[in-house]
């Protein structure tokens, strides 16, 4: 059987449905950079 022959090779691929991970909070990169600049200026 062809499937048995290839069942243990490192090249076998079984596709799975992707799971999307989204954080509950996030900061826009532009806002984050501005916050860092303001924090540095205030020191």
N, CA, C and O atoms as a Tinker XYZ file with bonds, in Angstrom:
   172  protein
     1  N      0.853000   -1.185000    0.000000    73     2
     2  CA     0.000000    0.000000    0.000000    64     1     3
     3  C      0.894000    1.241000    0.000000    63     2     4     5
     4  O      1.827000    1.337000    0.797000    81     3
     5  N      0.611000    2.177000   -0.883000    73     3     6
     6  CA     1.419000    3.393000   -1.035000    64     5     7
     7  C      1.374000    4.286000    0.207000    63     6     8     9
     8  O      2.387000    4.880000    0.576000    81     7
     9  N      0.212000    4.385000    0.853000    73     7    10
    10  CA     0.090000    5.246000    2.038000    64     9    11
    11  C      0.943000    4.728000    3.192000    63    10    12    13
    12  O      1.550000    5.523000    3.909000    81    11
    13  N      0.999000    3.426000    3.382000    73    11    14
    14  CA     1.823000    2.848000    4.446000    64    13    15
    15  C      3.306000    3.097000    4.198000    63    14    16    17
    16  O      4.075000    3.327000    5.131000    81    15
    17  N      3.689000    3.048000    2.950000    73    15    18
    18  CA     5.095000    3.239000    2.596000    64    17    19
    19  C      5.587000    4.634000    2.990000    63    18    20    21
    20  O      6.727000    4.781000    3.431000    81    19
    21  N      4.742000    5.659000    2.838000    73    19    22
    22  CA     5.150000    7.038000    3.108000    64    21    23
    23  C      4.675000    7.562000    4.463000    63    22    24    25
    24  O      4.791000    8.761000    4.720000    81    23
    25  N      4.153000    6.718000    5.322000    73    23    26
    26  CA     3.581000    7.213000    6.579000    64    25    27
    27  C      4.627000    7.659000    7.591000    63    26    28    29
    28  O      4.299000    8.449000    8.477000    81    27
    29  N      5.876000    7.191000    7.504000    73    27    30
    30  CA     6.884000    7.529000    8.502000    64    29    31
    31  C      8.055000    8.327000    7.944000    63    30    32    33
    32  O      9.105000    8.386000    8.584000    81    31
    33  N      7.913000    8.933000    6.791000    73    31    34
    34  CA     9.011000    9.723000    6.230000    64    33    35
    35  C      8.926000   11.153000    6.737000    63    34    36    37
    36  O      7.840000   11.600000    7.107000    81    35
    37  N     10.031000   11.886000    6.768000    73    35    38
    38  CA     9.993000   13.282000    7.230000    64    37    39
    39  C      9.300000   14.208000    6.234000    63    38    40    41
    40  O      9.106000   15.388000    6.524000    81    39
    41  N      8.927000   13.694000    5.073000    73    39    42
    42  CA     8.324000   14.533000    4.040000    64    41    43
    43  C      6.813000   14.420000    3.983000    63    42    44    45
    44  O      6.182000   15.056000    3.140000    81    43
    45  N      6.227000   13.634000    4.849000    73    43    46
    46  CA     4.768000   13.500000    4.854000    64    45    47
    47  C      4.157000   14.787000    5.414000    63    46    48    49
    48  O      4.647000   15.335000    6.401000    81    47
    49  N      3.093000   15.259000    4.779000    73    47    50
    50  CA     2.451000   16.504000    5.203000    64    49    51
    51  C      0.967000   16.259000    5.443000    63    50    52    53
    52  O      0.265000   15.732000    4.580000    81    51
    53  N      0.505000   16.642000    6.610000    73    51    54
    54  CA    -0.924000   16.574000    6.920000    64    53    55
    55  C     -1.367000   18.004000    7.203000    63    54    56    57
    56  O     -0.952000   18.604000    8.194000    81    55
    57  N     -2.203000   18.541000    6.339000    73    55    58
    58  CA    -2.617000   19.932000    6.531000    64    57    59
    59  C     -3.700000   20.014000    7.599000    63    58    60    61
    60  O     -4.589000   19.166000    7.680000    81    59
    61  N     -3.600000   21.049000    8.406000    73    59    62
    62  CA    -4.568000   21.304000    9.467000    64    61    63
    63  C     -5.088000   22.720000    9.306000    63    62    64    65
    64  O     -4.425000   23.574000    8.716000    81    63
    65  N     -6.259000   22.959000    9.827000    73    63    66
    66  CA    -6.845000   24.289000    9.755000    64    65    67
    67  C     -6.065000   25.225000   10.684000    63    66    68    69
    68  O     -5.772000   24.875000   11.827000    81    67
    69  N     -5.737000   26.406000   10.184000    73    67    70
    70  CA    -4.978000   27.382000   10.970000    64    69    71
    71  C     -5.867000   27.997000   12.048000    63    70    72    73
    72  O     -7.076000   28.148000   11.870000    81    71
    73  N     -5.237000   28.348000   13.173000    73    71    74
    74  CA    -5.954000   29.003000   14.262000    64    73    75
    75  C     -5.423000   30.423000   14.378000    63    74    76    77
    76  O     -4.220000   30.629000   14.538000    81    75
    77  N     -6.319000   31.404000   14.299000    73    75    78
    78  CA    -5.915000   32.801000   14.381000    64    77    79
    79  C     -5.883000   33.220000   15.849000    63    78    80    81
    80  O     -6.850000   33.027000   16.587000    81    79
    81  N     -4.759000   33.793000   16.255000    73    79    82
    82  CA    -4.597000   34.249000   17.635000    64    81    83
    83  C     -4.568000   35.772000   17.622000    63    82    84    85
    84  O     -3.714000   36.377000   16.974000    81    83
    85  N     -5.496000   36.384000   18.333000    73    83    86
    86  CA    -5.533000   37.840000   18.403000    64    85    87
    87  C     -5.505000   38.271000   19.865000    63    86    88    89
    88  O     -6.262000   37.747000   20.682000    81    87
    89  N     -4.635000   39.224000   20.200000    73    87    90
    90  CA    -4.565000   39.692000   21.587000    64    89    91
    91  C     -5.795000   40.522000   21.952000    63    90    92    93
    92  O     -6.443000   41.099000   21.079000    81    91
    93  N     -6.109000   40.578000   23.239000    73    91    94
    94  CA    -7.242000   41.377000   23.697000    64    93    95
    95  C     -6.923000   42.866000   23.609000    63    94    96    97
    96  O     -7.807000   43.680000   23.345000    81    95
    97  N     -5.662000   43.217000   23.830000    73    95    98
    98  CA    -5.227000   44.610000   23.723000    64    97    99
    99  C     -4.111000   44.708000   22.706000    63    98   100   101
   100  O     -3.312000   43.785000   22.556000    81    99
   101  N     -4.059000   45.831000   22.008000    73    99   102
   102  CA    -2.958000   46.061000   21.082000    64   101   103
   103  C     -2.713000   47.553000   20.959000    63   102   104   105
   104  O     -3.614000   48.358000   21.191000    81   103
   105  N     -1.494000   47.920000   20.595000    73   103   106
   106  CA    -1.109000   49.318000   20.416000    64   105   107
   107  C     -0.636000   49.483000   18.986000    63   106   108   109
   108  O      0.200000   48.719000   18.504000    81   107
   109  N     -1.173000   50.482000   18.316000    73   107   110
   110  CA    -0.733000   50.801000   16.964000    64   109   111
   111  C      0.752000   51.152000   17.008000    63   110   112   113
   112  O      1.190000   51.824000   17.942000    81   111
   113  N      1.533000   50.715000   16.027000    73   111   114
   114  CA     2.988000   50.931000   16.054000    64   113   115
   115  C      3.322000   52.424000   16.092000    63   114   116   117
   116  O      4.263000   52.828000   16.774000    81   115
   117  N      2.567000   53.235000   15.372000    73   115   118
   118  CA     2.799000   54.684000   15.398000    64   117   119
   119  C      2.557000   55.268000   16.780000    63   118   120   121
   120  O      3.345000   56.081000   17.264000    81   119
   121  N      1.464000   54.853000   17.416000    73   119   122
   122  CA     1.160000   55.326000   18.770000    64   121   123
   123  C      2.233000   54.869000   19.750000    63   122   124   125
   124  O      2.644000   55.629000   20.627000    81   123
   125  N      2.679000   53.647000   19.604000    73   123   126
   126  CA     3.707000   53.112000   20.496000    64   125   127
   127  C      5.000000   53.893000   20.394000    63   126   128   129
   128  O      5.635000   54.185000   21.408000    81   127
   129  N      5.398000   54.235000   19.166000    73   127   130
   130  CA     6.630000   55.014000   18.965000    64   129   131
   131  C      6.479000   56.401000   19.570000    63   130   132   133
   132  O      7.401000   56.899000   20.216000    81   131
   133  N      5.325000   57.031000   19.368000    73   131   134
   134  CA     5.101000   58.362000   19.947000    64   133   135
   135  C      5.138000   58.316000   21.474000    63   134   136   137
   136  O      5.682000   59.221000   22.106000    81   135
   137  N      4.567000   57.273000   22.070000    73   135   138
   138  CA     4.608000   57.136000   23.531000    64   137   139
   139  C      6.039000   57.007000   24.032000    63   138   140   141
   140  O      6.394000   57.604000   25.048000    81   139
   141  N      6.857000   56.239000   23.337000    73   139   142
   142  CA     8.256000   56.068000   23.740000    64   141   143
   143  C      9.003000   57.387000   23.620000    63   142   144   145
   144  O      9.779000   57.738000   24.509000    81   143
   145  N      8.782000   58.128000   22.531000    73   143   146
   146  CA     9.446000   59.428000   22.343000    64   145   147
   147  C      9.051000   60.391000   23.459000    63   146   148   149
   148  O      9.904000   61.072000   24.027000    81   147
   149  N      7.759000   60.446000   23.773000    73   147   150
   150  CA     7.297000   61.341000   24.839000    64   149   151
   151  C      7.883000   60.940000   26.190000    63   150   152   153
   152  O      8.232000   61.805000   26.993000    81   151
   153  N      7.994000   59.645000   26.447000    73   151   154
   154  CA     8.567000   59.184000   27.712000    64   153   155
   155  C     10.039000   59.575000   27.808000    63   154   156   157
   156  O     10.498000   59.989000   28.873000    81   155
   157  N     10.778000   59.451000   26.721000    73   155   158
   158  CA    12.197000   59.824000   26.716000    64   157   159
   159  C     12.350000   61.328000   26.917000    63   158   160   161
   160  O     13.232000   61.767000   27.654000    81   159
   161  N     11.505000   62.114000   26.272000    73   159   162
   162  CA    11.571000   63.582000   26.415000    64   161   163
   163  C     11.264000   64.027000   27.837000    63   162   164   165
   164  O     11.832000   65.010000   28.313000    81   163
   165  N     10.368000   63.314000   28.523000    73   163   166
   166  CA     9.952000   63.744000   29.862000    64   165   167
   167  C     10.989000   63.441000   30.938000    63   166   168   169
   168  O     10.845000   63.905000   32.069000    81   167
   169  N     12.017000   62.686000   30.620000    73   167   170
   170  CA    13.047000   62.336000   31.614000    64   169   171
   171  C     14.025000   63.449000   31.830000    63   170   172
   172  O     14.949000   63.312000   32.632000    81   171
